[in-house]
Amino acid sequence: MGGASEDLEAAARLFDEAAEELYQAAAHCRTAATHMREGEVPRGAAHAWAAFGHVEVAGEGLRDQARLHARKSNP
């Protein structure tokens, strides 16, 4: 695989990883909602924080990709 192809594959993996993190975040949000409806606030809050963590991990990867894009793009 050439340099450009390797860069594209790395970008594709990053997007796959971000998608998985966001999928997990959505699942935690649904679980948090269920717990909150049942009055289980500590459990709901724990899942809400887990969701936020997954969003942060996804965001870090996407920010890395954006910085790489900024370095390589021409104004």
PDB file of N, CA, C, O and CB in Angstrom:
ATOM      1  N   MET A   1       0.846  -1.177   0.000  1.00  0.00           N
ATOM      2  CA  MET A   1       0.000   0.000   0.000  1.00  0.00           C
ATOM      3  C   MET A   1       0.887   1.235   0.000  1.00  0.00           C
ATOM      4  O   MET A   1       1.866   1.295   0.744  1.00  0.00           O
ATOM      5  CB  MET A   1      -0.960   0.001   1.217  1.00  0.00           C
ATOM      6  N   GLY A   2       0.554   2.228  -0.830  1.00  0.00           N
ATOM      7  CA  GLY A   2       1.335   3.448  -0.893  1.00  0.00           C
ATOM      8  C   GLY A   2       1.009   4.400   0.241  1.00  0.00           C
ATOM      9  O   GLY A   2       0.081   4.175   1.019  1.00  0.00           O
ATOM     10  N   GLY A   3       1.797   5.479   0.322  1.00  0.00           N
ATOM     11  CA  GLY A   3       1.629   6.452   1.394  1.00  0.00           C
ATOM     12  C   GLY A   3       0.234   7.041   1.460  1.00  0.00           C
ATOM     13  O   GLY A   3      -0.361   7.115   2.535  1.00  0.00           O
ATOM     14  N   ALA A   4      -0.296   7.464   0.310  1.00  0.00           N
ATOM     15  CA  ALA A   4      -1.639   8.062   0.297  1.00  0.00           C
ATOM     16  C   ALA A   4      -2.686   7.030   0.691  1.00  0.00           C
ATOM     17  O   ALA A   4      -3.612   7.337   1.443  1.00  0.00           O
ATOM     18  CB  ALA A   4      -1.964   8.642  -1.096  1.00  0.00           C
ATOM     19  N   SER A   5      -2.545   5.818   0.192  1.00  0.00           N
ATOM     20  CA  SER A   5      -3.501   4.764   0.533  1.00  0.00           C
ATOM     21  C   SER A   5      -3.447   4.438   2.023  1.00  0.00           C
ATOM     22  O   SER A   5      -4.479   4.193   2.647  1.00  0.00           O
ATOM     23  CB  SER A   5      -3.222   3.500  -0.294  1.00  0.00           C
ATOM     24  N   GLU A   6      -2.245   4.436   2.591  1.00  0.00           N
ATOM     25  CA  GLU A   6      -2.108   4.175   4.029  1.00  0.00           C
ATOM     26  C   GLU A   6      -2.756   5.290   4.846  1.00  0.00           C
ATOM     27  O   GLU A   6      -3.392   5.028   5.866  1.00  0.00           O
ATOM     28  CB  GLU A   6      -0.623   4.032   4.415  1.00  0.00           C
ATOM     29  N   ASP A   7      -2.592   6.540   4.391  1.00  0.00           N
ATOM     30  CA  ASP A   7      -3.222   7.672   5.080  1.00  0.00           C
ATOM     31  C   ASP A   7      -4.744   7.560   5.034  1.00  0.00           C
ATOM     32  O   ASP A   7      -5.432   7.830   6.018  1.00  0.00           O
ATOM     33  CB  ASP A   7      -2.771   9.004   4.450  1.00  0.00           C
ATOM     34  N   LEU A   8      -5.255   7.154   3.868  1.00  0.00           N
ATOM     35  CA  LEU A   8      -6.708   7.020   3.734  1.00  0.00           C
ATOM     36  C   LEU A   8      -7.243   5.886   4.589  1.00  0.00           C
ATOM     37  O   LEU A   8      -8.314   6.000   5.184  1.00  0.00           O
ATOM     38  CB  LEU A   8      -7.090   6.792   2.276  1.00  0.00           C
ATOM     39  N   GLU A   9      -6.495   4.792   4.650  1.00  0.00           N
ATOM     40  CA  GLU A   9      -6.915   3.667   5.494  1.00  0.00           C
ATOM     41  C   GLU A   9      -6.882   4.070   6.961  1.00  0.00           C
ATOM     42  O   GLU A   9      -7.767   3.690   7.727  1.00  0.00           O
ATOM     43  CB  GLU A   9      -6.013   2.435   5.257  1.00  0.00           C
ATOM     44  N   ALA A  10      -5.876   4.831   7.358  1.00  0.00           N
ATOM     45  CA  ALA A  10      -5.797   5.307   8.748  1.00  0.00           C
ATOM     46  C   ALA A  10      -6.977   6.215   9.062  1.00  0.00           C
ATOM     47  O   ALA A  10      -7.559   6.135  10.144  1.00  0.00           O
ATOM     48  CB  ALA A  10      -4.466   6.056   8.999  1.00  0.00           C
ATOM     49  N   ALA A  11      -7.328   7.077   8.117  1.00  0.00           N
ATOM     50  CA  ALA A  11      -8.488   7.958   8.311  1.00  0.00           C
ATOM     51  C   ALA A  11      -9.768   7.138   8.419  1.00  0.00           C
ATOM     52  O   ALA A  11     -10.614   7.412   9.270  1.00  0.00           O
ATOM     53  CB  ALA A  11      -8.604   8.975   7.152  1.00  0.00           C
ATOM     54  N   ALA A  12      -9.912   6.143   7.567  1.00  0.00           N
ATOM     55  CA  ALA A  12     -11.104   5.288   7.602  1.00  0.00           C
ATOM     56  C   ALA A  12     -11.215   4.567   8.943  1.00  0.00           C
ATOM     57  O   ALA A  12     -12.301   4.474   9.514  1.00  0.00           O
ATOM     58  CB  ALA A  12     -11.069   4.263   6.450  1.00  0.00           C
ATOM     59  N   ARG A  13     -10.089   4.056   9.444  1.00  0.00           N
ATOM     60  CA  ARG A  13     -10.101   3.389  10.760  1.00  0.00           C
ATOM     61  C   ARG A  13     -10.513   4.362  11.854  1.00  0.00           C
ATOM     62  O   ARG A  13     -11.288   4.013  12.744  1.00  0.00           O
ATOM     63  CB  ARG A  13      -8.713   2.793  11.084  1.00  0.00           C
ATOM     64  N   LEU A  14      -9.993   5.583  11.786  1.00  0.00           N
ATOM     65  CA  LEU A  14     -10.353   6.594  12.785  1.00  0.00           C
ATOM     66  C   LEU A  14     -11.858   6.839  12.780  1.00  0.00           C
ATOM     67  O   LEU A  14     -12.484   6.918  13.837  1.00  0.00           O
ATOM     68  CB  LEU A  14      -9.598   7.914  12.519  1.00  0.00           C
ATOM     69  N   PHE A  15     -12.434   6.958  11.587  1.00  0.00           N
ATOM     70  CA  PHE A  15     -13.877   7.192  11.499  1.00  0.00           C
ATOM     71  C   PHE A  15     -14.668   5.986  12.002  1.00  0.00           C
ATOM     72  O   PHE A  15     -15.700   6.146  12.653  1.00  0.00           O
ATOM     73  CB  PHE A  15     -14.277   7.515  10.056  1.00  0.00           C
ATOM     74  N   ASP A  16     -14.189   4.787  11.701  1.00  0.00           N
ATOM     75  CA  ASP A  16     -14.835   3.582  12.238  1.00  0.00           C
ATOM     76  C   ASP A  16     -14.787   3.582  13.766  1.00  0.00           C
ATOM     77  O   ASP A  16     -15.775   3.265  14.427  1.00  0.00           O
ATOM     78  CB  ASP A  16     -14.156   2.307  11.683  1.00  0.00           C
ATOM     79  N   GLU A  17     -13.636   3.938  14.313  1.00  0.00           N
ATOM     80  CA  GLU A  17     -13.484   3.970  15.767  1.00  0.00           C
ATOM     81  C   GLU A  17     -14.378   5.039  16.391  1.00  0.00           C
ATOM     82  O   GLU A  17     -14.990   4.805  17.433  1.00  0.00           O
ATOM     83  CB  GLU A  17     -12.021   4.223  16.145  1.00  0.00           C
ATOM     84  N   ALA A  18     -14.456   6.209  15.758  1.00  0.00           N
ATOM     85  CA  ALA A  18     -15.335   7.270  16.258  1.00  0.00           C
ATOM     86  C   ALA A  18     -16.786   6.814  16.220  1.00  0.00           C
ATOM     87  O   ALA A  18     -17.544   7.062  17.158  1.00  0.00           O
ATOM     88  CB  ALA A  18     -15.160   8.561  15.432  1.00  0.00           C
ATOM     89  N   ALA A  19     -17.170   6.152  15.142  1.00  0.00           N
ATOM     90  CA  ALA A  19     -18.546   5.659  15.027  1.00  0.00           C
ATOM     91  C   ALA A  19     -18.860   4.664  16.135  1.00  0.00           C
ATOM     92  O   ALA A  19     -19.949   4.699  16.707  1.00  0.00           O
ATOM     93  CB  ALA A  19     -18.772   5.009  13.656  1.00  0.00           C
ATOM     94  N   GLU A  20     -17.923   3.782  16.440  1.00  0.00           N
ATOM     95  CA  GLU A  20     -18.144   2.798  17.505  1.00  0.00           C
ATOM     96  C   GLU A  20     -18.270   3.494  18.854  1.00  0.00           C
ATOM     97  O   GLU A  20     -19.135   3.133  19.653  1.00  0.00           O
ATOM     98  CB  GLU A  20     -16.995   1.768  17.541  1.00  0.00           C
ATOM     99  N   GLU A  21     -17.429   4.478  19.119  1.00  0.00           N
ATOM    100  CA  GLU A  21     -17.524   5.220  20.381  1.00  0.00           C
ATOM    101  C   GLU A  21     -18.880   5.921  20.491  1.00  0.00           C
ATOM    102  O   GLU A  21     -19.501   5.917  21.554  1.00  0.00           O
ATOM    103  CB  GLU A  21     -16.378   6.254  20.491  1.00  0.00           C
ATOM    104  N   LEU A  22     -19.330   6.516  19.399  1.00  0.00           N
ATOM    105  CA  LEU A  22     -20.618   7.219  19.424  1.00  0.00           C
ATOM    106  C   LEU A  22     -21.782   6.242  19.559  1.00  0.00           C
ATOM    107  O   LEU A  22     -22.792   6.558  20.186  1.00  0.00           O
ATOM    108  CB  LEU A  22     -20.791   8.063  18.154  1.00  0.00           C
ATOM    109  N   TYR A  23     -21.641   5.065  18.975  1.00  0.00           N
ATOM    110  CA  TYR A  23     -22.651   4.021  19.149  1.00  0.00           C
ATOM    111  C   TYR A  23     -22.745   3.638  20.627  1.00  0.00           C
ATOM    112  O   TYR A  23     -23.839   3.500  21.174  1.00  0.00           O
ATOM    113  CB  TYR A  23     -22.315   2.775  18.281  1.00  0.00           C
ATOM    114  N   GLN A  24     -21.588   3.470  21.261  1.00  0.00           N
ATOM    115  CA  GLN A  24     -21.573   3.134  22.687  1.00  0.00           C
ATOM    116  C   GLN A  24     -22.163   4.271  23.513  1.00  0.00           C
ATOM    117  O   GLN A  24     -22.878   4.029  24.486  1.00  0.00           O
ATOM    118  CB  GLN A  24     -20.139   2.825  23.156  1.00  0.00           C
ATOM    119  N   ALA A  25     -21.867   5.507  23.131  1.00  0.00           N
ATOM    120  CA  ALA A  25     -22.430   6.659  23.840  1.00  0.00           C
ATOM    121  C   ALA A  25     -23.952   6.638  23.761  1.00  0.00           C
ATOM    122  O   ALA A  25     -24.631   6.877  24.760  1.00  0.00           O
ATOM    123  CB  ALA A  25     -21.883   7.979  23.257  1.00  0.00           C
ATOM    124  N   ALA A  26     -24.482   6.356  22.590  1.00  0.00           N
ATOM    125  CA  ALA A  26     -25.936   6.302  22.431  1.00  0.00           C
ATOM    126  C   ALA A  26     -26.543   5.210  23.307  1.00  0.00           C
ATOM    127  O   ALA A  26     -27.592   5.413  23.920  1.00  0.00           O
ATOM    128  CB  ALA A  26     -26.306   6.063  20.961  1.00  0.00           C
ATOM    129  N   ALA A  27     -25.890   4.064  23.366  1.00  0.00           N
ATOM    130  CA  ALA A  27     -26.393   2.970  24.202  1.00  0.00           C
ATOM    131  C   ALA A  27     -26.401   3.379  25.674  1.00  0.00           C
ATOM    132  O   ALA A  27     -27.357   3.090  26.394  1.00  0.00           O
ATOM    133  CB  ALA A  27     -25.537   1.700  24.005  1.00  0.00           C
ATOM    134  N   HIS A  28     -25.343   4.049  26.121  1.00  0.00           N
ATOM    135  CA  HIS A  28     -25.306   4.512  27.508  1.00  0.00           C
ATOM    136  C   HIS A  28     -26.389   5.559  27.768  1.00  0.00           C
ATOM    137  O   HIS A  28     -26.981   5.578  28.848  1.00  0.00           O
ATOM    138  CB  HIS A  28     -23.924   5.089  27.841  1.00  0.00           C
ATOM    139  N   CYS A  29     -26.650   6.416  26.805  1.00  0.00           N
ATOM    140  CA  CYS A  29     -27.720   7.414  26.976  1.00  0.00           C
ATOM    141  C   CYS A  29     -29.073   6.733  27.136  1.00  0.00           C
ATOM    142  O   CYS A  29     -29.872   7.130  27.983  1.00  0.00           O
ATOM    143  CB  CYS A  29     -27.756   8.386  25.776  1.00  0.00           C
ATOM    144  N   ARG A  30     -29.331   5.720  26.335  1.00  0.00           N
ATOM    145  CA  ARG A  30     -30.600   4.994  26.462  1.00  0.00           C
ATOM    146  C   ARG A  30     -30.704   4.321  27.826  1.00  0.00           C
ATOM    147  O   ARG A  30     -31.764   4.334  28.453  1.00  0.00           O
ATOM    148  CB  ARG A  30     -30.738   3.944  25.342  1.00  0.00           C
ATOM    149  N   THR A  31     -29.601   3.733  28.281  1.00  0.00           N
ATOM    150  CA  THR A  31     -29.594   3.092  29.595  1.00  0.00           C
ATOM    151  C   THR A  31     -29.792   4.132  30.693  1.00  0.00           C
ATOM    152  O   THR A  31     -30.545   3.900  31.639  1.00  0.00           O
ATOM    153  CB  THR A  31     -28.276   2.322  29.818  1.00  0.00           C
ATOM    154  N   ALA A  32     -29.121   5.274  30.572  1.00  0.00           N
ATOM    155  CA  ALA A  32     -29.278   6.349  31.557  1.00  0.00           C
ATOM    156  C   ALA A  32     -30.735   6.791  31.627  1.00  0.00           C
ATOM    157  O   ALA A  32     -31.268   7.004  32.716  1.00  0.00           O
ATOM    158  CB  ALA A  32     -28.368   7.551  31.208  1.00  0.00           C
ATOM    159  N   ALA A  33     -31.373   6.928  30.487  1.00  0.00           N
ATOM    160  CA  ALA A  33     -32.780   7.343  30.457  1.00  0.00           C
ATOM    161  C   ALA A  33     -33.661   6.331  31.185  1.00  0.00           C
ATOM    162  O   ALA A  33     -34.545   6.710  31.953  1.00  0.00           O
ATOM    163  CB  ALA A  33     -33.261   7.514  29.003  1.00  0.00           C
ATOM    164  N   THR A  34     -33.420   5.061  30.945  1.00  0.00           N
ATOM    165  CA  THR A  34     -34.200   4.017  31.620  1.00  0.00           C
ATOM    166  C   THR A  34     -34.024   4.108  33.129  1.00  0.00           C
ATOM    167  O   THR A  34     -35.002   4.072  33.875  1.00  0.00           O
ATOM    168  CB  THR A  34     -33.784   2.620  31.121  1.00  0.00           C
ATOM    169  N   HIS A  35     -32.788   4.224  33.576  1.00  0.00           N
ATOM    170  CA  HIS A  35     -32.532   4.302  35.015  1.00  0.00           C
ATOM    171  C   HIS A  35     -33.170   5.548  35.623  1.00  0.00           C
ATOM    172  O   HIS A  35     -33.741   5.480  36.711  1.00  0.00           O
ATOM    173  CB  HIS A  35     -31.025   4.299  35.289  1.00  0.00           C
ATOM    174  N   MET A  36     -33.080   6.669  34.943  1.00  0.00           N
ATOM    175  CA  MET A  36     -33.688   7.896  35.466  1.00  0.00           C
ATOM    176  C   MET A  36     -35.205   7.731  35.591  1.00  0.00           C
ATOM    177  O   MET A  36     -35.795   8.147  36.588  1.00  0.00           O
ATOM    178  CB  MET A  36     -33.352   9.101  34.553  1.00  0.00           C
ATOM    179  N   ARG A  37     -35.832   7.126  34.583  1.00  0.00           N
ATOM    180  CA  ARG A  37     -37.282   6.908  34.643  1.00  0.00           C
ATOM    181  C   ARG A  37     -37.666   6.009  35.813  1.00  0.00           C
ATOM    182  O   ARG A  37     -38.761   6.127  36.364  1.00  0.00           O
ATOM    183  CB  ARG A  37     -37.779   6.294  33.334  1.00  0.00           C
ATOM    184  N   GLU A  38     -36.765   5.115  36.184  1.00  0.00           N
ATOM    185  CA  GLU A  38     -37.021   4.205  37.299  1.00  0.00           C
ATOM    186  C   GLU A  38     -36.596   4.796  38.636  1.00  0.00           C
ATOM    187  O   GLU A  38     -36.675   4.131  39.669  1.00  0.00           O
ATOM    188  CB  GLU A  38     -36.304   2.892  37.072  1.00  0.00           C
ATOM    189  N   GLY A  39     -36.143   6.053  38.614  1.00  0.00           N
ATOM    190  CA  GLY A  39     -35.726   6.714  39.840  1.00  0.00           C
ATOM    191  C   GLY A  39     -34.365   6.284  40.346  1.00  0.00           C
ATOM    192  O   GLY A  39     -33.996   6.593  41.479  1.00  0.00           O
ATOM    193  N   GLU A  40     -33.621   5.581  39.528  1.00  0.00           N
ATOM    194  CA  GLU A  40     -32.286   5.105  39.906  1.00  0.00           C
ATOM    195  C   GLU A  40     -31.246   6.127  39.448  1.00  0.00           C
ATOM    196  O   GLU A  40     -30.503   5.910  38.491  1.00  0.00           O
ATOM    197  CB  GLU A  40     -31.990   3.697  39.285  1.00  0.00           C
ATOM    198  N   VAL A  41     -31.225   7.243  40.164  1.00  0.00           N
ATOM    199  CA  VAL A  41     -30.400   8.377  39.758  1.00  0.00           C
ATOM    200  C   VAL A  41     -28.909   8.052  39.723  1.00  0.00           C
ATOM    201  O   VAL A  41     -28.263   8.380  38.727  1.00  0.00           O
ATOM    202  CB  VAL A  41     -30.639   9.533  40.687  1.00  0.00           C
ATOM    203  N   PRO A  42     -28.320   7.428  40.745  1.00  0.00           N
ATOM    204  CA  PRO A  42     -26.878   7.138  40.658  1.00  0.00           C
ATOM    205  C   PRO A  42     -26.515   6.266  39.451  1.00  0.00           C
ATOM    206  O   PRO A  42     -25.512   6.507  38.780  1.00  0.00           O
ATOM    207  CB  PRO A  42     -26.413   6.450  41.933  1.00  0.00           C
ATOM    208  N   ARG A  43     -27.331   5.263  39.187  1.00  0.00           N
ATOM    209  CA  ARG A  43     -27.048   4.400  38.022  1.00  0.00           C
ATOM    210  C   ARG A  43     -27.217   5.190  36.732  1.00  0.00           C
ATOM    211  O   ARG A  43     -26.414   5.063  35.807  1.00  0.00           O
ATOM    212  CB  ARG A  43     -27.982   3.155  38.013  1.00  0.00           C
ATOM    213  N   GLY A  44     -28.267   6.006  36.676  1.00  0.00           N
ATOM    214  CA  GLY A  44     -28.466   6.831  35.482  1.00  0.00           C
ATOM    215  C   GLY A  44     -27.318   7.788  35.265  1.00  0.00           C
ATOM    216  O   GLY A  44     -26.842   7.966  34.143  1.00  0.00           O
ATOM    217  N   ALA A  45     -26.871   8.410  36.358  1.00  0.00           N
ATOM    218  CA  ALA A  45     -25.754   9.353  36.244  1.00  0.00           C
ATOM    219  C   ALA A  45     -24.475   8.646  35.811  1.00  0.00           C
ATOM    220  O   ALA A  45     -23.701   9.185  35.020  1.00  0.00           O
ATOM    221  CB  ALA A  45     -25.527  10.074  37.577  1.00  0.00           C
ATOM    222  N   ALA A  46     -24.254   7.451  36.325  1.00  0.00           N
ATOM    223  CA  ALA A  46     -23.058   6.703  35.926  1.00  0.00           C
ATOM    224  C   ALA A  46     -23.057   6.433  34.421  1.00  0.00           C
ATOM    225  O   ALA A  46     -22.025   6.555  33.762  1.00  0.00           O
ATOM    226  CB  ALA A  46     -22.971   5.374  36.701  1.00  0.00           C
ATOM    227  N   HIS A  47     -24.211   6.069  33.889  1.00  0.00           N
ATOM    228  CA  HIS A  47     -24.290   5.813  32.446  1.00  0.00           C
ATOM    229  C   HIS A  47     -24.188   7.107  31.654  1.00  0.00           C
ATOM    230  O   HIS A  47     -23.628   7.122  30.558  1.00  0.00           O
ATOM    231  CB  HIS A  47     -25.598   5.090  32.100  1.00  0.00           C
ATOM    232  N   ALA A  48     -24.722   8.187  32.196  1.00  0.00           N
ATOM    233  CA  ALA A  48     -24.597   9.478  31.516  1.00  0.00           C
ATOM    234  C   ALA A  48     -23.127   9.884  31.410  1.00  0.00           C
ATOM    235  O   ALA A  48     -22.681  10.364  30.368  1.00  0.00           O
ATOM    236  CB  ALA A  48     -25.402  10.567  32.264  1.00  0.00           C
ATOM    237  N   TRP A  49     -22.377   9.685  32.503  1.00  0.00           N
ATOM    238  CA  TRP A  49     -20.948  10.001  32.465  1.00  0.00           C
ATOM    239  C   TRP A  49     -20.204   9.085  31.503  1.00  0.00           C
ATOM    240  O   TRP A  49     -19.290   9.526  30.806  1.00  0.00           O
ATOM    241  CB  TRP A  49     -20.341   9.891  33.864  1.00  0.00           C
ATOM    242  N   ALA A  50     -20.588   7.822  31.462  1.00  0.00           N
ATOM    243  CA  ALA A  50     -19.959   6.900  30.504  1.00  0.00           C
ATOM    244  C   ALA A  50     -20.230   7.363  29.074  1.00  0.00           C
ATOM    245  O   ALA A  50     -19.341   7.323  28.224  1.00  0.00           O
ATOM    246  CB  ALA A  50     -20.481   5.450  30.709  1.00  0.00           C
ATOM    247  N   ALA A  51     -21.453   7.799  28.818  1.00  0.00           N
ATOM    248  CA  ALA A  51     -21.794   8.311  27.482  1.00  0.00           C
ATOM    249  C   ALA A  51     -20.902   9.493  27.134  1.00  0.00           C
ATOM    250  O   ALA A  51     -20.353   9.569  26.034  1.00  0.00           O
ATOM    251  CB  ALA A  51     -23.286   8.727  27.412  1.00  0.00           C
ATOM    252  N   PHE A  52     -20.766  10.406  28.076  1.00  0.00           N
ATOM    253  CA  PHE A  52     -19.936  11.582  27.846  1.00  0.00           C
ATOM    254  C   PHE A  52     -18.494  11.167  27.563  1.00  0.00           C
ATOM    255  O   PHE A  52     -17.840  11.745  26.695  1.00  0.00           O
ATOM    256  CB  PHE A  52     -19.995  12.532  29.057  1.00  0.00           C
ATOM    257  N   GLY A  53     -18.003  10.178  28.286  1.00  0.00           N
ATOM    258  CA  GLY A  53     -16.646   9.690  28.046  1.00  0.00           C
ATOM    259  C   GLY A  53     -16.466   9.164  26.635  1.00  0.00           C
ATOM    260  O   GLY A  53     -15.455   9.440  25.989  1.00  0.00           O
ATOM    261  N   HIS A  54     -17.443   8.405  26.154  1.00  0.00           N
ATOM    262  CA  HIS A  54     -17.367   7.883  24.784  1.00  0.00           C
ATOM    263  C   HIS A  54     -17.389   9.021  23.762  1.00  0.00           C
ATOM    264  O   HIS A  54     -16.672   8.977  22.763  1.00  0.00           O
ATOM    265  CB  HIS A  54     -18.531   6.909  24.514  1.00  0.00           C
ATOM    266  N   VAL A  55     -18.207  10.030  24.016  1.00  0.00           N
ATOM    267  CA  VAL A  55     -18.252  11.182  23.112  1.00  0.00           C
ATOM    268  C   VAL A  55     -16.898  11.885  23.101  1.00  0.00           C
ATOM    269  O   VAL A  55     -16.414  12.295  22.046  1.00  0.00           O
ATOM    270  CB  VAL A  55     -19.373  12.170  23.534  1.00  0.00           C
ATOM    271  N   GLU A  56     -16.286  12.023  24.282  1.00  0.00           N
ATOM    272  CA  GLU A  56     -14.974  12.660  24.368  1.00  0.00           C
ATOM    273  C   GLU A  56     -13.919  11.874  23.593  1.00  0.00           C
ATOM    274  O   GLU A  56     -13.108  12.465  22.881  1.00  0.00           O
ATOM    275  CB  GLU A  56     -14.550  12.801  25.829  1.00  0.00           C
ATOM    276  N   VAL A  57     -13.924  10.550  23.726  1.00  0.00           N
ATOM    277  CA  VAL A  57     -12.952   9.726  22.994  1.00  0.00           C
ATOM    278  C   VAL A  57     -13.156   9.897  21.490  1.00  0.00           C
ATOM    279  O   VAL A  57     -12.188  10.065  20.747  1.00  0.00           O
ATOM    280  CB  VAL A  57     -13.084   8.226  23.394  1.00  0.00           C
ATOM    281  N   ALA A  58     -14.401   9.856  21.044  1.00  0.00           N
ATOM    282  CA  ALA A  58     -14.681  10.056  19.619  1.00  0.00           C
ATOM    283  C   ALA A  58     -14.209  11.437  19.174  1.00  0.00           C
ATOM    284  O   ALA A  58     -13.598  11.582  18.115  1.00  0.00           O
ATOM    285  CB  ALA A  58     -16.190   9.889  19.331  1.00  0.00           C
ATOM    286  N   GLY A  59     -14.496  12.444  19.988  1.00  0.00           N
ATOM    287  CA  GLY A  59     -14.104  13.805  19.651  1.00  0.00           C
ATOM    288  C   GLY A  59     -12.599  13.976  19.553  1.00  0.00           C
ATOM    289  O   GLY A  59     -12.109  14.694  18.682  1.00  0.00           O
ATOM    290  N   GLU A  60     -11.862  13.319  20.441  1.00  0.00           N
ATOM    291  CA  GLU A  60     -10.401  13.407  20.388  1.00  0.00           C
ATOM    292  C   GLU A  60      -9.874  12.885  19.056  1.00  0.00           C
ATOM    293  O   GLU A  60      -9.023  13.512  18.425  1.00  0.00           O
ATOM    294  CB  GLU A  60      -9.772  12.621  21.550  1.00  0.00           C
ATOM    295  N   GLY A  61     -10.386  11.737  18.639  1.00  0.00           N
ATOM    296  CA  GLY A  61      -9.948  11.174  17.359  1.00  0.00           C
ATOM    297  C   GLY A  61     -10.318  12.069  16.186  1.00  0.00           C
ATOM    298  O   GLY A  61      -9.520  12.262  15.269  1.00  0.00           O
ATOM    299  N   LEU A  62     -11.527  12.613  16.216  1.00  0.00           N
ATOM    300  CA  LEU A  62     -11.955  13.492  15.129  1.00  0.00           C
ATOM    301  C   LEU A  62     -11.157  14.793  15.138  1.00  0.00           C
ATOM    302  O   LEU A  62     -10.842  15.331  14.077  1.00  0.00           O
ATOM    303  CB  LEU A  62     -13.459  13.789  15.240  1.00  0.00           C
ATOM    304  N   ARG A  63     -10.827  15.306  16.328  1.00  0.00           N
ATOM    305  CA  ARG A  63      -9.986  16.507  16.399  1.00  0.00           C
ATOM    306  C   ARG A  63      -8.592  16.215  15.834  1.00  0.00           C
ATOM    307  O   ARG A  63      -8.023  17.046  15.126  1.00  0.00           O
ATOM    308  CB  ARG A  63      -9.879  17.012  17.863  1.00  0.00           C
ATOM    309  N   ASP A  64      -8.045  15.037  16.145  1.00  0.00           N
ATOM    310  CA  ASP A  64      -6.744  14.661  15.581  1.00  0.00           C
ATOM    311  C   ASP A  64      -6.803  14.654  14.059  1.00  0.00           C
ATOM    312  O   ASP A  64      -5.897  15.149  13.389  1.00  0.00           O
ATOM    313  CB  ASP A  64      -6.305  13.278  16.103  1.00  0.00           C
ATOM    314  N   GLN A  65      -7.877  14.088  13.524  1.00  0.00           N
ATOM    315  CA  GLN A  65      -8.034  14.028  12.066  1.00  0.00           C
ATOM    316  C   GLN A  65      -8.171  15.432  11.490  1.00  0.00           C
ATOM    317  O   GLN A  65      -7.615  15.723  10.431  1.00  0.00           O
ATOM    318  CB  GLN A  65      -9.261  13.170  11.683  1.00  0.00           C
ATOM    319  N   ALA A  66      -8.901  16.297  12.170  1.00  0.00           N
ATOM    320  CA  ALA A  66      -9.070  17.673  11.693  1.00  0.00           C
ATOM    321  C   ALA A  66      -7.736  18.415  11.688  1.00  0.00           C
ATOM    322  O   ALA A  66      -7.444  19.159  10.751  1.00  0.00           O
ATOM    323  CB  ALA A  66     -10.090  18.425  12.567  1.00  0.00           C
ATOM    324  N   ARG A  67      -6.918  18.216  12.736  1.00  0.00           N
ATOM    325  CA  ARG A  67      -5.607  18.868  12.773  1.00  0.00           C
ATOM    326  C   ARG A  67      -4.711  18.358  11.645  1.00  0.00           C
ATOM    327  O   ARG A  67      -3.995  19.137  11.017  1.00  0.00           O
ATOM    328  CB  ARG A  67      -4.930  18.632  14.133  1.00  0.00           C
ATOM    329  N   LEU A  68      -4.752  17.057  11.392  1.00  0.00           N
ATOM    330  CA  LEU A  68      -3.975  16.498  10.285  1.00  0.00           C
ATOM    331  C   LEU A  68      -4.433  17.101   8.966  1.00  0.00           C
ATOM    332  O   LEU A  68      -3.613  17.469   8.125  1.00  0.00           O
ATOM    333  CB  LEU A  68      -4.103  14.961  10.245  1.00  0.00           C
ATOM    334  N   HIS A  69      -5.739  17.200   8.788  1.00  0.00           N
ATOM    335  CA  HIS A  69      -6.289  17.780   7.559  1.00  0.00           C
ATOM    336  C   HIS A  69      -5.843  19.239   7.417  1.00  0.00           C
ATOM    337  O   HIS A  69      -5.492  19.685   6.325  1.00  0.00           O
ATOM    338  CB  HIS A  69      -7.839  17.685   7.556  1.00  0.00           C
ATOM    339  N   ALA A  70      -5.861  19.967   8.519  1.00  0.00           N
ATOM    340  CA  ALA A  70      -5.443  21.369   8.478  1.00  0.00           C
ATOM    341  C   ALA A  70      -3.980  21.509   8.058  1.00  0.00           C
ATOM    342  O   ALA A  70      -3.634  22.420   7.305  1.00  0.00           O
ATOM    343  CB  ALA A  70      -5.657  22.022   9.843  1.00  0.00           C
ATOM    344  N   ARG A  71      -3.125  20.612   8.540  1.00  0.00           N
ATOM    345  CA  ARG A  71      -1.706  20.661   8.193  1.00  0.00           C
ATOM    346  C   ARG A  71      -1.478  20.349   6.726  1.00  0.00           C
ATOM    347  O   ARG A  71      -0.555  20.883   6.110  1.00  0.00           O
ATOM    348  CB  ARG A  71      -0.917  19.689   9.054  1.00  0.00           C
ATOM    349  N   LYS A  72      -2.316  19.487   6.161  1.00  0.00           N
ATOM    350  CA  LYS A  72      -2.086  19.046   4.780  1.00  0.00           C
ATOM    351  C   LYS A  72      -2.846  19.857   3.748  1.00  0.00           C
ATOM    352  O   LYS A  72      -2.533  19.777   2.560  1.00  0.00           O
ATOM    353  CB  LYS A  72      -2.462  17.609   4.640  1.00  0.00           C
ATOM    354  N   SER A  73      -3.839  20.636   4.165  1.00  0.00           N
ATOM    355  CA  SER A  73      -4.643  21.343   3.160  1.00  0.00           C
ATOM    356  C   SER A  73      -4.003  22.677   2.782  1.00  0.00           C
ATOM    357  O   SER A  73      -3.277  23.287   3.567  1.00  0.00           O
ATOM    358  CB  SER A  73      -6.071  21.576   3.682  1.00  0.00           C
ATOM    359  N   ASN A  74      -4.290  23.101   1.578  1.00  0.00           N
ATOM    360  CA  ASN A  74      -3.776  24.380   1.071  1.00  0.00           C
ATOM    361  C   ASN A  74      -4.879  25.413   1.150  1.00  0.00           C
ATOM    362  O   ASN A  74      -6.014  25.156   0.749  1.00  0.00           O
ATOM    363  CB  ASN A  74      -3.251  24.245  -0.391  1.00  0.00           C
ATOM    364  N   PRO A  75      -4.538  26.604   1.676  1.00  0.00           N
ATOM    365  CA  PRO A  75      -5.562  27.663   1.752  1.00  0.00           C
ATOM    366  C   PRO A  75      -5.908  28.207   0.382  1.00  0.00           C
ATOM    367  O   PRO A  75      -6.748  29.099   0.265  1.00  0.00           O
ATOM    368  CB  PRO A  75      -5.088  28.804   2.647  1.00  0.00           C
TER     369      PRO A  75
END
